Amino acid sequence: MARLRTCSLTWAALIILLLPGSLEECGHISVSAPIVHLGDPITASCIIKQNCSHLDLEPQILWRLGAELQPGGRQQRLSDGSQQSTITLPHLNHTRAFLSCCLNWGNSLQILDQVELRAGYPPAVPRNLSCLMNLTTSSLICQWEPGPETHLPTSFTLKSFKSRGNCQTQGDSIMDCVPEDGQSHCSIPRRHLLLYQNMGIWVQAENALGTSMSPQLCLEPMDVVKLEPPMLRTMDPSPEAAPPQAGCLQLCWEPWQPALHINQKCELRHKPQSGEASWALVGPLPLEALRYELCGLLPATAYTLQIRCIRWPLPGHWSNWSPSLELRTTERAPAVRLNTWWRQRQLDPRTVQLFWKPVPLEEDSGQIQGYVVSWRPSGQAGAILPLCNTTELSCTFPLPSEAQEVALVAYNSAGTSCPTPVVFSESRGPALTRLHAMARDPHSLWVGWEPPSPWPRGYVIEWGLSPPSTSNSNKTWRMEQNGSATGFLLQENIRPFQLYEITVTPLYQDAMGPSQHVYAYSQEMAPRHAPELHLKHIGKTWAQLEWVPEPPELGKSPLTHYTIFWTNAQNQSFSTILNASSRGFVLHGLEPASLYHIHLMAASQAGATNGTVLTLMTLIPEGSELHILLGLFGLLLLLSCLCGTAWLCCSPSRKNPLWPSVPDPAHSSLGSWVPTIMEEEAFQLPGLGMPPITKLTVLEEDEKKPLPWESHNSSETCGLPTLVQTYVLQGDLRAASAQPQSQSSTSNQVLYGQLLGSPTSPGPGHYLRCDSTQPLLAGLTPSPKSYENLWFQASPLGTLVTPAPSQEDDCVFGPLLDFPLLQGIRVHGVEGLESF
């Protein structure tokens, strides 16, 4: 029965359904090409036959590429009643995919048919074809580069033919060589080869989209032969053979047996085992010789060696490098110069400490296994007495009394170096001057000096940690051969923050000068300690301090200054800076009975260091002093209160808010103050023969003397109070206003009112109140209205009408006395006022 496939969301979930026999071969897919170039279009059609009775009359055909539905199918009914759907995929970007023709069957998608589509590239031209003849396997091995991936099954075939010329004419064909899958090389067996006859060789690549061939290679199998490398080995020792020289190696090799009949040349390479040195190539080696002595190497050094060979003079390929051979060169006697320096012990002058340093004379100066100090006694020919044999760079030995010179040599298994004489001369040369040292960085020290005259032949410089120890094992030294040098940079065995003792000794011919010493820090630190503060005297508001300076330290710069810090109980800090020569200081301005914390800081160019903290308390004031202070405080408080009271009483701006300032008209003085009267303000009182009244002034009490015009008419006061005198300013208003103010007026003079009127004026009389802001007897009262002053009322004829005077009054001005402000005023020229 036909198989109907179920297409689900994933390809792994494909369910194959078996449908009845009537649906056999229900659908079929045909494509334009199953394999195309990657990215090319492809067209497919699906036909559903009419005999699919279980399907609908118009079934809808769907297309699916992999797991994705593809739109764009065009469906039509053919003449035979079958349904056809055609789809075109514009770009096939999958190297391998399945195209399916599907129908909706129930609740699932059924696959009627499917085809596999492939896409890729045609094969590229194989490159770098090369062949070599392997005599071990007796076969011609060729290899090539297949080129980029094609994404399609591609086969490679190595093709060849025999030719008697330059491969222009093809002879007998040789069986094709097909490599295994994924391989890019192939071997042609010896039975298909003619070793000394040309043959044409090429590689053909083929897949569904095309075929390509590599360029043809024309060669003779023996021209590309590749030999196997010889086998290196050491030479067997022979009593007749001379031992190898220092820095030389003797070796031999055994050729590859199948290539004994082939002429060849070889080359050797070597490198030291230690370090990362590159290979050094030696060759070509002699053809007939099977042994070789390799020289120019470092003595006592292990080397790695390899050899390879090639067919020569005929063409061929180099063999691979042989397995490595490891050999060690022989020793050579040390080729060094020994710089020496010696010192006598202070406790035992005949005990000598000898120091030396080897200086290589050549690059391969040989290894040193030890040193020997010896002495040849005079009178004993050939006798050499060893004084010291050591592997160190120094030696201490007792010097024989008659010995003035010893010899020092370095040795190893190959021999000894040239002897270096050491002469024990006396210190009788001139000393150098102005020796100084300074740190360049934490790991170096510069030491300088002025050369003596005459110049020495060299200098010995020693340095080590200070203070010096009994053993000088911690000393480092070197010799400066330049006698004109004025300094040297010490970089060996220098550590930061350490004090070093540096010694420089000039060397002369058969003599040496006295040693000079200097101390220096490689990196200076702050002072180690600060002086300790001591309290010498103390008072209620002061304290006297003193301290003892620390002794100067070797190699350190001197102090630059001191700083004293003190802090009170309220955590308020104070400080002051003192010179480095100061030995004491007095703190002033302290609070009595207060606690203070004080410390001293010592500073130099390298930093500062704080000393210990001194805590002190100032003295408490005595009882009498306390009483005096309290009394002074009370007196000051009393004076402050008095001054405040006087200020409040005397200041007008402060007195008024506390109580009202009520003026007394009977004790006022306005006599000398005449305000400016504008022309329109002058009024004439009708029926009066006197000038208009322009000003009313209340005089002070002390102005009791009668005025000049009042002395002859005192009876006209009408019984007014004797303490109050009247004053009427008569005359022209302009003349009166033009008069200057009297100098006797005070700031308390106040204008209270003006009486304006004229006997010739037809209008009513006026009483105008002043605009002064000074309060009256009982607060602010408004100016009286014209109807309130009955004696100023105007008659219908326009004249003033006043009530009849009372018989009880003593003065014709009885009605006027109803005004408190007018009780102290007397008016002259009342002859025409009887009508009032």
VOGU-3710 file (C-alpha; in Angstrom, 3 decimals, decimal comma):
1> marlrtcslt> 0,000/0,000/0,000  1,028/3,551/-0,547  2,451/5,503/2,373  0,920/8,842/3,217  3,297/10,992/5,313  2,155/13,305/8,073  3,869/16,710/8,212  4,042/18,122/11,746  5,718/21,199/13,227  9,077/19,462/13,394
11> waaliilllp> 10,652/17,035/10,991  11,331/14,567/13,802  7,592/14,377/14,540  6,727/13,129/11,027  4,076/10,443/11,247  3,711/8,050/8,371  0,124/6,931/7,877  -0,925/3,947/5,781  -4,009/4,777/3,778  -6,288/2,386/1,821
21> gsleecghis> -5,220/1,056/-1,576  -7,428/3,486/-3,417  -4,985/6,314/-2,398  -1,937/4,597/-3,870  0,283/7,055/-5,714  -2,087/9,845/-4,891  0,471/12,679/-5,396  3,790/13,199/-7,194  6,419/16,011/-7,146  8,658/16,940/-10,038
31> vsapivhlgd> 11,438/19,598/-9,854  13,393/21,476/-12,466  16,744/20,288/-11,011  17,442/18,497/-7,720  20,930/20,094/-7,411  21,514/23,758/-8,156  24,028/26,494/-7,421  23,645/27,894/-3,957  21,238/30,848/-4,215  19,763/29,916/-7,629
41> pitasciikq> 15,968/29,589/-8,150  14,196/26,240/-8,457  10,710/25,302/-9,712  8,608/22,361/-8,522  5,117/21,019/-9,332  2,847/18,592/-7,509  0,002/16,639/-9,223  -2,825/14,918/-7,324  -4,512/12,256/-9,399  -8,246/12,036/-9,781
51> ncshldlepq> -8,405/8,519/-8,288  -7,811/9,970/-4,781  -11,518/9,332/-3,877  -11,060/10,174/-0,217  -10,067/13,713/-1,000  -12,316/16,682/-1,566  -13,329/17,665/-5,061  -11,157/20,799/-4,806  -8,327/19,895/-2,380  -5,916/22,727/-1,423
61> ilwrlgaelq> -2,277/21,785/-2,073  0,321/23,261/0,307  4,117/23,473/-0,078  6,651/23,049/2,645  10,478/23,549/2,562  11,986/21,905/5,602  9,701/22,953/8,472  8,416/26,189/6,902  5,301/26,605/4,733  6,070/28,281/1,419
71> pggrqqrlsd> 3,475/30,665/-0,058  3,122/31,373/-3,749  1,823/28,046/-5,063  -0,379/28,285/-8,168  -3,053/25,545/-8,295  -5,123/24,492/-11,302  -7,290/21,589/-12,518  -5,940/19,652/-15,528  -8,038/18,260/-18,343  -7,909/14,756/-16,894
81> gsqqstitlp> -9,476/15,986/-13,643  -6,232/15,957/-11,566  -5,100/18,901/-9,493  -1,693/20,551/-10,156  0,174/23,058/-7,997  3,349/24,833/-9,148  5,786/26,834/-6,993  9,014/28,672/-7,728  11,600/29,251/-4,988  13,527/32,404/-6,026
91> hlnhtrafls> 16,641/31,632/-3,962  17,626/28,275/-2,571  19,900/29,240/0,323  19,996/25,813/1,967  22,790/23,421/1,030  20,406/20,545/1,722  16,617/20,629/2,299  13,408/18,585/1,698  10,558/20,020/-0,372  7,144/18,509/0,472
101> cclnwgnslq> 3,707/18,562/-1,145  0,993/18,475/1,561  -2,779/18,396/2,095  -4,958/19,224/5,068  -6,306/15,831/6,152  -8,555/15,998/9,155  -6,782/17,931/11,875  -3,267/17,294/10,560  -1,116/18,111/7,556  -0,498/15,061/5,333
111> ildqvelrag> 2,559/14,783/3,058  1,712/13,375/-0,347  5,259/13,432/-1,728  8,673/15,017/-1,093  12,047/15,416/-2,804  15,569/16,292/-1,540  17,121/19,488/-2,858  20,890/20,129/-2,828  22,742/23,388/-3,451  26,464/24,127/-3,596
121> yppavprnls> 29,339/25,141/-5,871  31,293/23,440/-8,614  34,744/22,180/-7,564  37,632/24,625/-7,557  40,878/23,897/-9,351  43,195/21,846/-7,090  46,379/23,736/-6,230  49,986/23,097/-5,204  50,288/19,621/-6,601  53,626/18,077/-5,608
131> clmnlttssl> 55,090/14,586/-5,656  58,064/12,839/-4,082  59,578/9,391/-4,467  59,710/7,459/-1,225  62,358/4,744/-1,473  61,172/3,160/1,740  57,732/2,307/0,347  58,878/2,348/-3,308  55,960/4,529/-4,298  55,353/7,980/-5,750
141> icqwepgpet> 53,364/10,023/-3,250  51,510/13,100/-4,547  49,559/15,642/-2,534  47,504/18,754/-3,315  45,182/21,394/-1,866  41,527/20,686/-2,733  40,331/24,305/-2,576  37,241/25,792/-0,857  34,278/23,729/0,320  31,678/22,949/-2,358
151> hlptsftlks> 28,871/21,670/-0,044  28,352/18,819/-2,515  29,880/15,370/-2,778  33,126/15,932/-4,688  35,511/13,249/-5,878  39,240/13,671/-6,583  41,219/11,469/-8,926  45,000/11,481/-9,445  45,553/10,867/-13,172  48,891/10,243/-14,879
161> fksrgncqtq> 50,452/8,938/-18,062  53,911/7,982/-19,306  55,770/10,175/-21,759  59,131/10,036/-23,474  59,355/13,758/-24,114  58,431/16,786/-22,041  54,951/15,373/-21,434  53,704/17,005/-24,636  52,993/13,607/-26,090  50,830/11,275/-24,007
171> gdsimdcvpe> 51,983/7,689/-23,835  50,567/4,802/-21,899  48,057/5,722/-19,270  48,653/4,824/-15,669  45,868/3,529/-13,516  43,954/6,302/-11,758  44,644/6,781/-8,072  41,556/7,586/-6,019  42,255/8,802/-2,461  40,135/7,865/0,490
181> dgqshcsipr> 37,297/10,151/1,495  38,598/13,356/2,994  42,193/12,695/1,907  44,163/15,008/-0,366  47,074/12,705/-1,235  47,504/9,496/-3,110  50,335/7,019/-3,837  51,187/5,385/-7,161  52,804/1,955/-6,599  56,273/1,168/-7,909
191> rhlllyqnmg> 54,915/-1,382/-10,426  53,207/1,368/-12,398  56,306/3,581/-12,534  59,347/3,972/-14,685  61,895/5,585/-12,299  63,911/7,376/-14,993  61,135/8,253/-17,457  58,976/11,383/-17,472  55,358/11,143/-16,591  52,474/13,652/-16,616
201> iwvqaenalg> 50,434/13,953/-13,432  47,339/16,035/-12,598  44,350/15,987/-10,257  40,731/16,024/-11,431  37,918/17,193/-9,131  34,261/16,465/-10,008  30,790/16,944/-8,514  27,204/17,327/-9,781  27,792/20,930/-10,871  31,009/20,492/-12,834
211> tsmspqlcle> 34,572/19,260/-13,189  37,965/20,952/-12,724  41,586/19,869/-13,245  44,858/21,064/-11,754  47,816/22,152/-13,874  49,764/19,195/-15,198  52,996/18,237/-13,456  55,772/16,701/-15,574  58,504/14,921/-13,617  60,845/11,966/-13,436
221> pmdvvklepp> 60,227/9,845/-10,314  63,904/9,725/-9,285  64,189/13,519/-9,571  61,793/13,878/-6,683  63,265/11,183/-4,490  63,315/11,906/-0,709  65,929/10,077/1,317  65,715/9,010/4,886  68,087/10,852/7,266  71,291/9,238/8,600
231> mlrtmdpspe> 71,604/8,208/12,226  73,917/10,384/14,388  76,100/8,857/17,096  79,219/9,648/19,141  82,632/8,421/18,219  84,013/5,512/20,156  87,055/6,503/22,254  90,321/5,337/20,817  93,766/5,296/22,455  95,319/6,433/19,222
241> aappqagclq> 92,873/9,328/18,696  93,695/12,661/20,271  91,137/13,966/22,807  88,898/16,722/21,506  89,964/20,274/22,015  88,163/22,620/24,338  84,899/23,797/22,801  84,833/20,945/20,230  82,647/17,866/19,648  83,524/14,730/17,686
251> lcwepwqpal> 80,619/12,858/16,064  79,844/10,421/13,284  76,737/9,165/11,444  75,503/6,019/9,737  73,865/6,503/6,286  70,494/5,075/5,327  71,093/1,679/3,782  68,693/1,867/0,757  70,410/5,063/-0,363  74,011/3,847/-0,256
261> hinqkcelrh> 74,201/3,863/-4,076  72,900/7,440/-4,312  75,245/10,388/-4,162  74,087/12,835/-1,490  75,155/15,713/0,709  74,275/16,404/4,332  74,112/19,319/6,742  74,188/19,573/10,526  72,440/21,903/12,961  73,033/22,440/16,699
271> kpqsgeaswa> 71,962/24,614/19,637  72,685/24,751/23,386  70,217/22,908/25,560  69,991/25,728/28,090  68,320/28,996/27,154  66,290/29,799/24,063  69,039/29,943/21,460  68,139/29,297/17,830  69,556/26,550/15,644  72,948/27,096/14,055
281> lvgplpleal> 73,419/25,400/10,641  76,705/23,781/9,602  77,229/22,358/6,097  77,592/20,972/3,639  79,483/18,152/5,290  82,136/16,251/3,260  80,603/13,550/1,038  83,050/10,762/1,751  83,563/11,393/5,459  81,186/9,778/7,896
291> ryelcgllpa> 82,637/11,642/10,909  83,056/15,248/11,779  84,639/17,445/14,508  82,487/20,428/15,378  84,413/23,318/17,025  83,744/26,887/18,076  81,286/25,857/20,791  81,081/27,005/24,387  83,164/24,870/26,709  81,442/22,619/29,223
301> taytlqirci> 78,062/23,145/27,526  75,473/20,537/26,510  74,334/20,729/22,859  71,559/19,170/20,781  72,542/18,077/17,219  70,562/16,843/14,137  71,516/15,902/10,562  69,718/15,577/7,198  70,740/14,670/3,623  69,649/15,178/-0,014
311> rwplpghwsn> 70,409/13,550/-3,366  73,238/15,489/-4,948  74,167/16,721/-7,528  71,004/15,355/-9,128  67,624/16,805/-8,103  65,934/15,520/-5,009  64,207/16,486/-1,739  65,813/17,033/1,655  65,205/14,280/4,098  63,648/14,939/7,466
321> wspslelrtt> 65,931/15,867/10,341  67,370/12,921/12,134  66,606/12,147/15,760  68,468/14,459/18,178  71,867/13,646/19,649  72,964/15,323/22,879  76,685/15,898/23,576  78,669/18,040/26,003  81,782/19,995/25,098  84,995/19,597/27,062
331> erapavrlnt> 86,310/22,089/29,608  88,960/24,686/28,928  91,290/26,328/31,359  89,795/29,554/32,763  90,717/32,591/30,662  90,038/35,322/33,246  91,724/38,288/34,888  91,394/38,398/38,662  90,920/41,810/40,272  92,147/41,583/43,862
341> wwrqrqldpr> 91,802/43,597/47,046  93,076/42,846/50,497  92,680/44,093/54,046  94,497/43,386/57,297  92,569/42,544/60,426  92,789/45,146/63,143  93,232/42,651/65,966  95,792/40,572/64,094  97,794/42,556/61,497  99,413/39,374/60,112
351> tvqlfwkpvp> 96,003/37,928/59,199  95,038/38,998/55,715  91,603/39,070/54,108  91,960/38,698/50,349  89,073/39,460/47,953  88,930/38,918/44,197  86,597/39,109/41,238  87,063/37,217/37,932  86,830/39,285/34,754  86,369/37,115/31,597
361> leedsgqiqg> 88,895/37,772/28,865  86,864/35,949/26,209  83,242/35,079/25,627  83,913/31,401/26,307  86,334/31,909/29,172  85,592/28,520/30,664  83,986/27,522/33,888  85,776/28,025/37,215  85,664/25,287/39,800  87,785/26,985/42,481
371> yvvswrpsgq> 90,618/29,322/43,457  94,043/28,725/44,999  96,185/31,250/46,902  99,816/30,128/47,090  103,184/31,465/48,201  106,625/30,624/46,862  109,251/30,933/49,662  112,512/32,528/48,674  115,463/30,176/48,569  113,293/27,096/47,925
381> agailplcnt> 113,336/26,515/44,178  110,089/25,024/42,881  108,435/24,926/46,298  104,905/26,314/46,282  102,963/26,480/49,544  99,171/26,773/49,261  97,648/29,287/51,658  93,998/28,959/50,676  91,864/26,765/48,370  88,236/27,857/48,112
391> telsctfplp> 85,257/28,209/45,800  84,336/31,613/47,305  85,512/35,038/46,181  87,425/35,765/49,382  89,806/34,050/51,697  91,352/34,763/55,120  94,767/33,318/55,899  97,804/34,088/58,088  100,505/35,749/56,045  104,035/34,473/56,672
401> seaqevalva> 106,292/37,115/58,106  108,685/37,026/55,159  105,944/36,912/52,541  105,436/40,156/50,616  103,589/38,694/47,662  101,231/35,768/46,948  99,776/34,293/43,726  96,094/33,703/42,969  94,872/31,323/40,219  91,475/29,986/39,077
411> ynsagtscpt> 91,227/26,358/38,038  88,942/23,694/36,553  89,352/20,173/35,186  91,129/21,492/32,065  93,784/23,533/33,859  94,453/26,822/35,628  94,375/30,460/34,652  97,412/32,702/34,509  98,625/33,530/38,065  97,652/36,938/39,421
421> pvvfsesrgp> 100,272/38,407/41,807  99,036/40,124/44,976  101,536/42,546/46,525  100,979/43,636/50,131  102,093/47,276/49,869  101,925/49,961/52,545  99,422/52,833/52,703  101,714/55,686/51,789  99,894/57,317/48,847  97,852/60,553/49,048
431> altrlhamar> 94,208/60,303/50,053  91,318/61,490/47,982  89,219/64,464/49,178  85,583/65,560/49,348  84,091/62,105/49,435  80,285/62,306/49,285  77,365/60,023/48,494  73,702/60,469/47,615  70,799/58,256/46,594  69,765/58,256/42,933
441> dphslwvgwe> 66,797/55,930/43,490  65,822/53,277/46,070  68,179/50,754/44,453  71,287/52,786/43,633  73,804/55,139/45,295  76,115/57,649/43,685  79,481/58,114/45,350  81,761/60,934/44,222  85,170/62,327/45,145  87,963/64,616/43,996
451> ppspwprgyv> 90,982/62,697/42,652  94,249/63,270/44,521  97,395/64,491/42,868  99,065/62,598/41,298  96,225/60,578/39,885  96,081/56,973/41,092  95,932/54,038/38,728  92,530/53,007/40,053  90,165/52,865/43,026  88,642/50,177/45,194
461> iewglsppst> 85,066/50,915/46,268  83,487/48,933/49,115  79,961/49,234/50,437  77,831/47,370/52,908  75,165/47,791/55,535  76,027/49,900/58,552  76,960/49,407/61,321  79,711/47,116/60,040  79,836/43,608/61,413  82,887/41,709/62,502
471> snsnktwrme> 82,759/39,582/59,364  82,892/41,411/56,064  80,787/38,849/54,278  78,102/41,496/53,788  80,549/43,807/52,005  80,394/44,328/48,267  83,307/45,803/46,389  84,525/46,570/42,899  87,608/48,000/41,280  87,550/51,086/39,088
481> qngsatgfll> 90,517/50,931/36,690  90,158/54,551/35,536  92,337/56,683/37,805  90,800/59,949/36,546  87,264/58,931/37,537  85,419/61,228/39,950  82,553/58,978/40,932  80,760/55,716/40,470  77,122/54,518/40,559  76,593/51,627/42,966
491> qenirpfqly> 73,735/49,371/41,830  74,663/45,979/43,253  73,162/44,798/46,536  71,413/48,108/47,279  68,104/47,909/49,128  65,801/50,842/49,944  65,619/52,493/53,390  69,007/51,092/54,435  72,091/52,880/55,745  75,257/51,982/53,859
501> eitvtplyqd> 78,882/52,566/54,705  80,911/53,326/51,595  84,715/53,120/51,565  86,921/54,360/48,708  90,658/53,580/48,574  93,012/54,966/45,861  95,501/52,516/44,329  98,958/53,586/43,185  101,822/51,755/41,615  103,157/49,481/44,391
511> amgpsqhvya> 101,210/51,513/46,977  97,782/52,539/48,077  96,296/55,576/49,767  94,335/55,702/53,023  90,679/54,677/52,883  87,914/57,274/53,217  84,401/56,522/54,558  80,988/58,064/53,971  77,474/57,066/55,053  74,323/57,361/52,981
521> ysqemaprha> 70,793/56,026/52,829  69,600/54,407/49,634  66,210/55,997/50,333  66,078/58,309/53,315  63,324/57,956/55,877  61,824/60,413/58,295  63,631/60,934/61,643  63,529/57,803/63,716  62,421/59,590/66,910  61,140/63,007/67,926
531> pelhlkhigk> 62,419/64,665/71,150  60,425/64,013/74,302  58,611/67,029/75,748  59,142/68,024/79,394  57,190/70,560/81,462  59,534/73,072/83,079  57,114/75,655/84,567  53,384/76,191/84,441  51,020/79,021/85,375  47,368/79,814/85,135
541> twaqlewvpe> 47,489/80,893/81,466  50,942/79,733/80,328  53,200/76,696/80,299  56,944/76,508/79,637  58,135/73,402/77,746  61,607/72,099/76,984  63,147/69,130/75,181  66,516/67,583/74,467  67,267/67,193/70,696  67,978/63,725/69,377
551> ppelgksplt> 71,603/63,103/68,344  72,149/63,283/64,558  71,833/59,982/62,712  74,464/58,743/60,282  73,578/59,270/56,656  70,447/61,286/57,373  69,843/64,898/56,522  69,535/67,293/59,502  66,249/68,488/60,959  64,625/71,474/59,271
561> hytifwtnaq> 62,104/72,558/61,947  59,914/71,571/64,881  56,138/71,929/65,165  54,301/72,046/68,503  50,646/71,037/68,589  48,324/71,538/71,585  44,638/70,683/71,948  42,237/71,834/74,666  39,312/69,987/76,229  36,950/71,325/73,542
571> nqsfstilna> 39,075/69,550/70,897  40,332/72,856/69,501  43,822/72,467/68,046  46,608/75,053/67,840  50,145/74,809/66,479  53,293/76,807/65,938  56,506/76,192/63,958  59,943/76,568/65,545  63,474/76,525/64,227  65,488/73,331/64,375
581> ssrgfvlhgl> 67,820/75,014/66,888  64,990/75,562/69,421  65,222/73,816/72,768  62,053/75,110/74,445  58,866/77,098/74,032  56,295/78,929/76,211  52,618/78,471/75,473  50,601/81,633/76,200  46,893/82,325/76,187  45,862/79,133/77,955
591> epaslyhihl> 42,681/78,867/79,967  43,049/78,528/83,763  42,225/75,153/85,265  42,073/73,581/81,766  43,427/70,297/80,400  45,738/70,349/77,371  47,358/67,625/75,197  50,685/68,622/73,652  53,064/66,814/71,289  56,165/67,767/69,303
601> maasqagatn> 56,816/66,892/65,638  60,373/66,814/64,242  60,699/67,243/60,448  63,501/66,831/57,911  63,649/66,797/54,119  62,637/63,131/54,097  59,554/63,437/56,319  58,301/64,108/59,833  57,903/62,085/63,028  55,634/62,776/66,020
611> gtvltlmtli> 56,803/62,460/69,584  54,926/61,259/72,644  51,925/63,237/73,928  52,323/65,389/77,054  49,146/66,059/79,068  49,023/69,005/81,505  46,511/71,167/83,387  46,920/74,866/84,039  46,705/76,246/87,622  43,455/77,256/89,351
621> pegselhill> 43,067/81,004/90,235  43,327/81,872/94,065  40,343/83,128/96,266  41,289/86,863/96,366  41,768/86,923/92,649  38,373/85,329/92,239  36,768/88,003/94,418  38,416/90,754/92,414  37,223/89,241/89,185  33,657/88,973/90,539
631> glfgllllls> 33,728/92,585/91,790  34,972/93,860/88,475  32,292/91,899/86,735  29,557/93,381/89,023  30,860/96,922/88,521  30,880/96,445/84,812  27,315/95,145/84,941  26,178/98,168/87,023  27,782/100,649/84,620  26,092/98,914/81,741
641> clcgtawlcc> 22,674/99,252/83,438  23,202/102,972/84,182  24,293/103,751/80,697  21,297/101,912/79,313  18,892/103,818/81,574  20,373/107,194/80,654  20,215/106,357/77,024  16,538/105,380/77,259  15,642/108,556/79,190  17,561/111,037/77,069
651> spsrknplwp> 16,843/109,707/73,656  13,539/111,133/72,287  13,170/108,213/69,942  13,295/105,805/72,908  11,418/107,906/75,541  8,118/108,331/73,649  7,303/104,588/73,372  7,652/104,189/77,182  5,421/107,168/78,338  3,672/109,969/76,396
661> svpdpahssl> 5,457/113,285/76,103  2,696/115,836/77,014  3,670/119,444/76,296  2,690/122,210/78,718  1,502/125,299/76,862  2,248/127,491/79,912  5,837/126,361/79,845  6,431/126,473/76,126  8,415/129,019/74,211  7,398/129,817/70,686
671> gswvptimee> 8,270/133,483/70,730  11,115/133,322/68,352  9,631/130,919/65,871  7,612/132,528/63,066  6,583/130,280/60,211  6,490/131,535/56,696  3,040/132,908/55,861  1,957/132,692/52,305  0,169/135,747/50,863  -3,103/133,971/50,464
681> eafqlpglgm> -3,098/132,935/54,135  -3,438/136,549/55,486  -6,955/137,473/56,527  -8,257/140,769/57,928  -10,711/140,719/60,797  -13,603/143,091/60,121  -14,232/145,953/62,503  -10,754/145,698/64,123  -8,420/148,607/63,999  -5,343/146,477/64,665
691> ppitkltvle> -3,246/144,344/62,311  -4,294/140,720/62,038  -3,222/138,282/64,699  -0,711/135,999/63,067  0,949/133,980/65,796  0,136/132,684/69,265  3,135/131,684/71,325  3,171/130,240/74,810  6,268/131,363/76,673  8,320/129,361/79,115
701> edekkplpwe> 8,105/129,961/82,869  11,474/131,572/83,087  10,449/134,348/80,684  8,662/136,416/83,404  9,885/139,866/82,495  7,267/142,018/80,781  7,808/142,950/77,271  8,605/146,538/76,391  5,141/147,363/75,166  3,505/145,690/78,171
711> shnssetcgl> 5,217/147,566/80,902  2,945/150,619/80,755  -0,312/148,723/80,348  -0,227/145,902/82,828  -3,804/146,502/83,797  -4,891/145,122/80,490  -3,892/141,536/81,466  -7,471/141,154/82,698  -6,491/139,129/85,669  -4,730/136,314/83,785
721> ptlvqtyvlq> -2,233/134,161/85,685  0,769/136,175/86,773  3,195/133,435/85,764  2,077/133,640/82,194  2,763/136,653/80,072  1,201/137,324/76,759  2,852/138,042/73,588  1,102/139,313/70,471  3,055/139,684/67,285  1,679/142,695/65,500
731> gdlraasaqp> 2,481/144,249/62,204  2,681/143,100/58,624  2,677/139,356/58,026  5,368/139,540/55,462  7,541/141,636/57,733  7,023/139,225/60,513  7,743/136,205/58,366  10,863/137,802/56,996  12,387/138,173/60,476  14,926/135,487/61,271
741> qsqsstsnqv> 14,201/132,989/63,982  15,382/133,778/67,414  18,441/131,867/68,499  16,795/131,289/71,827  14,181/128,914/70,425  14,601/125,334/71,483  13,636/122,067/70,021  10,667/121,942/72,423  8,957/124,997/70,925  5,698/123,889/69,254
751> lygqllgspt> 3,271/125,780/67,085  -0,244/124,994/68,319  -2,542/127,319/66,409  -3,052/130,459/64,337  -5,800/133,027/64,701  -6,432/134,582/61,352  -8,827/137,485/60,771  -9,111/141,143/59,822  -11,697/143,826/60,832  -11,838/144,959/57,272
761> spgpghylrc> -12,380/141,502/55,739  -15,988/140,628/54,902  -15,411/136,947/55,420  -15,681/135,061/58,690  -12,840/134,686/61,026  -10,794/131,459/61,062  -9,085/129,338/63,618  -6,462/127,069/62,112  -4,849/124,251/63,998  -1,179/123,487/63,430
771> dstqpllagl> -0,146/120,225/61,772  2,292/119,388/64,556  2,400/115,732/65,583  3,155/116,516/69,223  0,339/115,272/71,507  -1,862/117,785/73,365  -3,111/117,656/76,963  -5,476/114,769/76,432  -4,700/113,096/73,185  -5,321/114,259/69,700
781> tpspksyenl> -8,383/116,607/69,404  -9,630/117,886/66,104  -9,622/121,572/65,277  -12,901/123,206/66,244  -15,446/123,741/63,590  -16,667/127,256/62,807  -20,062/126,561/64,318  -18,447/125,477/67,608  -16,831/128,922/68,156  -20,031/130,910/68,743
791> wfqasplgtl> -18,149/134,131/69,201  -16,784/133,733/65,729  -20,151/133,127/64,054  -20,922/135,462/61,187  -24,134/137,514/61,120  -26,411/137,530/58,155  -24,836/140,814/57,170  -21,444/139,199/57,027  -20,114/140,558/60,289  -18,935/138,620/63,238
801> vtpapsqedd> -21,577/138,043/65,915  -20,557/137,069/69,378  -22,589/136,360/72,459  -22,854/139,009/75,169  -20,094/138,886/77,682  -20,791/137,416/81,049  -20,918/139,729/84,056  -18,869/137,235/86,029  -15,904/137,523/83,775  -13,205/140,072/84,497
811> cvfgplldfp> -12,139/140,438/80,894  -13,769/141,207/77,634  -12,155/137,931/76,443  -14,311/135,820/78,666  -15,587/133,577/75,826  -12,070/133,141/74,543  -10,931/131,660/77,836  -13,015/128,578/77,171  -10,108/127,419/75,014  -7,320/125,938/77,104
821> llqgirvhgv> -4,805/126,892/74,504  -5,724/130,578/74,759  -5,697/130,912/78,542  -2,132/132,160/78,609  -2,554/134,660/75,802  -3,202/138,384/76,025  -4,371/140,247/72,971  -3,438/143,914/72,454  -5,689/146,282/70,508  -8,972/145,124/72,004
831> eglesf> -10,567/148,499/71,768  -12,729/147,429/68,867  -13,731/144,083/70,380  -16,489/145,235/72,699  -18,962/143,592/70,362  -17,552/140,229/71,401
//
